[in-house]
Amino acid sequence: MAQNFDDVQKLGKDNLDNAVKAMTVLTKGYQAIAAEMVDYSKKSFEDGSATIEKIAAVKSLDKVIEVQSDYAKAAYEASVARATKIGELYTDLFKEVFKPYEAAFGKLVPAK
């Protein structure tokens, strides 16, 4: 009976350790993602402000359309690139979060 209690106690400790490791990784990952989002928002605002200044300085409608078109293209490309990067950050984050549990699941599933 004491052996079973020790096994249960060790399992509980291992699960708690895994949960703490996972939460630590999750917290750091979300901080990195939040920082990336803040950087993107700041850059997007700066680019938009610069474009408005350019539009205000031009004298012809053709040039306004050109400046606005260039901005739209650059904004789209930046948005796609940033979305890809953030998606990769999420993928890497969840891979890291579940790493502590891989060993525990490996013990439960018999090898073939």
Beta strands, then each sheet from edge to edge (+ up, - down):
end
